């Protein structure tokens, strides 16, 4: 195989044969034409996957990070190599509060909640795993373009309990958003958007905090208990007042660098201790600064 240029994107899916190298890095380098150093970098950033051969078929699909992993005939390896994704320098998450079997982390705008086929070095979950050296379990999501507080579980018990609270709509989530237009003039200073999304109930409550007449933008406080995909963004876009910087649902609105949406508060009863938990970013830290442009090609592929 001719050597591939380092800027080329490669997707490899291949089973280990009898004549193949038995070391993971060597196997991937041979079948892609990449250097071993390029393969090792991709593996360390979560772009390689392994399914072990078993008597009853293939085992579960897991990320493969260790270059010297010994392979067996019948194992299935995958590599999703994209140099643009691997070159991304993600913003860093910060621990907001450690609650024992789970923690609350601040996810900056531009950071994924979890990884994709092409890697996980740009994901909150991987950053938490490396920072804490503990198991990590995702229990809810936050759009890549949005910033704010996220729960990350460190035990299966905590993950199950928190996931159950989200499913039962017993976690209160508060957001701050900057919208195009004068929302209060059109729909009132307080209101409820009760608009099903994807065939499921979705309710968004809001309160107008301020209107910037010069730029014609409205600052709102938002409360949701349902958590449909892009719920806040879709609901306000449906009213004709999309979130500033939302390139997906803000068609026709003035362009702005980065989406102005922050998840600043969480309230729930701890599924482990039963005590009430109320967490909120300090007002000075909420901010509505610009995220990296949502249309960035490499970041978009990382989020695929």
N, C-alpha and C positions, 0 to 999 in steps of 0.2 A: 504494500500500500504506500503511495506517495505521501511524504510528510505533509500534514495539513497546516495551513497558515493559522497562527494563533487567534486571528480575529474571526475564524469560522465558527458557526454554531453547529454542534453535533448532538444527535440523539442516537444512542446505541442501546439495543435490547438484544441480549444474546445469552444462550445457555452454554455452560461449560462442557466442552467435549473432551474425549480421552486424550487428545494430543495438545490440549490447551495448557498454558502455564497455570500453576496452582496457587500462585500468589495474586491477590486481587489487583494490586497496582500494575503488575506486569501484564496481566490479562487485559485490563482496560487500555493500557498503552499500546499493546500489540494490535488490538482490534479497532483502535481509533486513529493511530498514527501520531497521537499526542506524546509529548515528552513525559517521563515519569514525574517530573516536578510539576507539570501542569495538571496531571491526573491527581497527584497528592493534594494540590491546592483545592481542586474541585471536590475531592472526597472530604477534606477537612471542613469545607463550607456546605456540605450536605447535598451535593449534586449526584451522588452515587447511591444506588439501591441494590439490595440483595434479597432474594427469596431462596431459602434453602430447599434442596431436593429432599423429599421424604417418601416413604413407601406409599403414602396415600396421595401423593401429588406434591405441590409446592407449598412451603410454609408461608407465614405472613410476610408482607413487604416491609422491610426496615431500611433505614438509612445505613449506609456502609461508610464508615469514616477511617477505619484502621487499614493503612496501606498494605500491611503484611498479612491480612486475613487469609487463612488457608481455605481454598475452594475445593469443592467436591464435584465430580461429574454429575451433571444434571442441575446444578445450581443455576439460577437465572440472575444475571446482572444487568443493571440499567445505568446509563450515564446520561445526564442532561447537562451538556456543557455549553455555556454561553459566556464568553469572556466579558461581555458588557455587564452581565449580572454579577459575575464574580468580582468585577472591579468596583462595584458599588461600595461606598463607605457609609454604612447606615448610621443614623443618629442613635444615641445611647439611651436606653431605658433607665429609670431611677426607682429604687425602692421607696415607696411612700409609707407603708406600714407592714411590719411582720406580725402575722396573727397565728404563728405556730405552724399548723398543718396547711396553711395557705397564706398568701401575701397579697398586698395591693401594690401595684406598680404603676408608675406614670409612663405611658407610651407616647413618645413625641410623634408629631405628624411626620409622615414619610416612612414609618416603621410598620412592617406587617405584624399581624397578631401571631400568625404561624407561618411556617415555610411552605414552599411549593416544590414541585419536581426539580426545579432548577437550583434549589438550595434553601438554606434556612439561616444564613448568617445575617440576613436583613430582617429577622423576625424576633419579636419580643420573647417568645417561648425559648428560643435558643439562647438568647442573652441571659435570661433568668437562670436557665439550666447551668450555664457556664459560671455565672456569678455566685450561685448558691451551692453548686455541686450536689443538688438534690433532684429527685424525680420531679417532673413538671407535667401538669395536665391542664389543657385549655378548657375553660368552662363557658366562655362567651367570647364575642368578637367585637372589634371596633375597626371601622374603615381605616385603610392605610392612610388616607388623606387627613383623617381626624386625629386629634390629640386627646389625651385624658387618662382617667383611672381605669385599670383593668385588674380583675381578680385572677390569680394563678394558683392552682392547687398543687400541693406537694405530696398528697396521699390519695389513694383511690377513694377512701372514705370521705375526705373533704371534697373531692371532685364530684362524687355522686350526690352529696348533700347540696352543694352549691348549684349543680346542674338541675337538681329537682326544684330548687327555689326559682331559678330562671324559667323552667317549664311551667311552674304554677303561678308565674307572674307575681312573685312575692319579693322581688328586689326592685327597689325604687331607684331609677337612674335619672340624674339631672344633667342637663347640658346647657351650655351657653352658645348661642348662634348669632351670626350677623347676616341679615337678610337684605336682599334688594327691595327697594320700595318702602312705602309707608303702610305697614301692616295694620296698624291701629285704625287708620282712616278707612281702610277697605273692609276689615273684618273684626274690629274691636280691639281694645287694649288687653283683654283676656279672652281666651277661647279654647275650644276643644275641636280637634280635627278627628272625626270618627270616619275613617275611610279604609275599608278592607284593602289589603295588599296581597297579591298572589292567592286570592281566595280565602285569606285568613283575617280575623279581626285585627285591627291596628288602631290604637288611640294615642293621640299626642295632645297634651295640654300645654298651653303657652301663656306667658305674661310678658307684655312689652315693657322693657326697661328704659328705652331711650330711642329717639328718632333723630338722626343726623340729617337735617334738612338740606345742608349744603351738598352732601353726596347722595342724598335720598337712600339712606340705609337704616334698617331697624335692628336694634339689639334686643334679643328675646331670651328669657329664661324658659327652659323646656323640661317637662317631666314626662317620662314614658315608663310603662310597666311591660307593655308588649315590646318585642324586639325583632321586628321584621327587617328583612334586608333593606338597608338604606332608608329606613322608615322616616326619619326626620327630614332627610333630603327630599324624598319623594312627596311627603305630605306638604311641605312648604312650596315645593315646585308646583304642586297641584293647585295651590291657592294663587299662583302667579307671583310668588315671592321666594325665589330660590335662594339657597345659601350662597353667600358671596364666595367666589372662587370654585364653585362646583361645576366642573367641566362636563360632567355626565348629565346632570338634570337641569343645568342652568342655561340651556340653549337660548340664545337671543339676549341674554343679560350681558352687561358690560364685563369685559374680561378683568380678572384679578389674579395675582400670583398666589396660589395656595388657597385651601378651603378654610373658612372661618367657622369651625365647629369644634367645641371642646366638651368632653365628658368630665364634668368637674365634681360630681357627687354620687355616692352610693349609700343606700340605707337598706338594712335587712336584719333579720334575726339569725344569729350564727347557728348553722345546722349542727354544730358539735357541742357548743356550750349553752345555747339557748339565749344568750345575752344579745341585747340590741346593739347593732353596729351602725354608726353614722360617720361617714367620712366625706370630707370635702376639701378641695384645693383652697388655699387662702385666696381671697379676692385678688390680691396683687399677682398671684401666680396663674390665674385663669388665662388671662390674655387671649387675644385672637390674632396672633401673629401669623405670618404666611408660612405655609408648608412648602416643600419642594413642589414645583409644578406637577399637577396630576397627569399631564400628558407625556412626561418623560418616558421615552421608549423602553429603556432598560428596566426602570422601576416598574413599568407596566407589565413587562414580561416576568419580572420577579413575582408579581402578584397574580399571574395567570393560574 
